[in-house]
């Protein structure tokens, strides 16, 4: 259950790219207190790109907006199942600095751009292709480039209970390891997902986090905009 909401925001233009991997690929990278979560014997590494829009303290009239790009996996932890972040790249200097200073979380500054070059009409924003580019600018850490164009296809759907889509998308708890293990919670309605295509021209997130690039094509999903509440991050 989510505690007192600290922030409210809208997530939009979300791309999920999921690669199945052997659980042993993930297990050795996890901090103490976390273990690998699997679906039908597979662990997963996921690249997630989206825009955090109108981020504001609860009740505040205006907020900030910036893109984020992360690499994550799926775990069992002291507070229950959730996702574990290897990195959170964001185009927001103040937010990155605060997260690193207060929690030692793996946030890194990046220069990002999110656009819909073929949809000048705002009414087409949920169906036109999205281009998401990111170049890490944070000093002293591995370089990361990401460049993808993705497009939703088909009708929106909610993940079926017990399905792979539910395992990958319906996560309301996250973990990150800095100077200690941290957890946080979010709350939102179930995702409305759509199958999607992606042209992934650059993606060095795996190498930057010490992984070999997974074999095969990813499972690709686009998520429709959703309103999200987030609680304060706590140490475990």
Secondary structure, DSSP 8 states (H G I E B T S, - for coil): ---SEEEEEEEEEEEEEEEEE-HHHHHTTS-TT-EE--BTTBEEEEEEEEEEEEEEETT-S--EEEEEEEEEEEEEETTEEEEEEEEEEES-HHHHHHHHHHH---EEEEEEEEE-TT--SGGGTTTS-EEEEEEE--TTS---EEEEEEEEEEEEE---TTSHHHHHH---EEEEESSSEEEEEEE-S---EEEEEEEEEEE-HHHHTT----SS--EEEEE--EEEEEE--EE-
